[in-house]
Every structure is written in structure tokens, then in C-alpha cells.
Amino acid sequence: AKQENQWELDSKAAKDGEDEKKKSIAIVSGVVAAVLSIAYLAAVVALESRGPLQPPPPEALQSTVPLHGAAALVAMLPQ
């Protein structure tokens, strides 16, 4: 039983515009993926090279503390 080589059959077959379009879309999407991955790697390297994170100053935390209970009701009252 002779086995057919699909690669040879495909290369001998007539190529139409749809195959070329699919091939170009695959190449373009591969290039886009490579560019995005290199940009992500560069961003990670840039962010990691800044050194350890410093805690924010205490003044920055005052506005983010959630209000609970009576303090929330007082804060909602018109001035």
C-alpha cells in the first residue's frame, strides 16, 4: 500500500486567491503577536528595573479609608 504524501499533493494542487489570503492573514497575525509579546517583555523589564516599591505616604491613605456605620451617615448629610 503506497502512502500518499499530503504535502506533495498540496504543492501540486492549483493555488487560488483564498489560500494566499489565509497565508497572508496567518503571517500578519504572527507578526502582531510577536510585536505584542516583545512590547510586553520590554514593559515588564522597564517596570521591574525601577527597584522595590515604596509605600505611599500616610496622607495618600486618608481619602481611601472606607466609612462605616454612623460615620458614613454623617458624611452623607448636607453641609
Secondary structure, 3 states (H helix, E strand, C coil): CCCCCHHHHHHHCCCCHHHHHHHHHHHHHHHHHHHHHHHHHHHHHHHHCCCCCCCCCHHHHHHHCCCCCHHHHHHHCCC
